[in-house]
Amino acid sequence: RFSGTFVGNAESTSPPPAATSPPAVAAATLPAVPTIPVVPTIVGVPNTVAESVLNPNEVKPPTSGTRKARVLYDYEAADSTELALLADEMITVYSLPGMDPDWLIGERGNQKGKVPVTYLELLS
């Protein structure tokens, strides 16, 4: 027995019967297979399907709407659809319809890929 550090009945050394019965009953009445369907999508991530199909190397920049941007921080590309960035370099950026607003398409010479907006200072 522990000295009076616990709130409740200090005389009882075994848990009350109600504390052990419900889990056993609940386990016996729960179905063996989950009833909630598993959905193979990421909830809250916009344009996941559009971006998985979008390959920045296959798209052409719009005739208008391109801007110059100065890169604020180094950025390492996570995959082949992204463009690695070096701080203080200048790139051309533009957005595509259906694209996540947190990303732009960036171009540097003949290299092209998605870049995070937060790493850029957009110039006029």
LINPEBEL-V515866 format. One record per backbone hydrogen bond with DSSP energy under -0.5 kcal/mol. CO is the residue of the C=O (numbers start at 1). NH is the residue of the N-H. If there is no record, write none. Layout:
[[CO/NH] [CO/NH]]
This chain:
[[3/5] [8/10] [9/12] [16/19] [16/20] [17/20] [17/21] [18/22] [20/24] [21/25] [22/26] [23/27] [24/28] [25/29] [26/30] [35/37] [37/39] [38/40] [39/41] [41/43] [42/45] [44/46] [45/48] [47/51] [48/52] [49/53] [50/54] [54/56] [55/58] [56/59] [67/93] [68/123] [69/91] [70/121] [71/88] [75/77] [75/85] [79/82] [81/114] [82/84] [85/75] [86/89] [89/71] [91/69] [92/107] [93/67] [94/105] [96/99] [100/103] [102/117] [104/106] [104/115] [105/94] [106/113] [107/92] [108/111] [111/108] [113/106] [114/83] [115/104] [116/119] [117/120] [119/72] [119/73] [120/122] [121/70]]
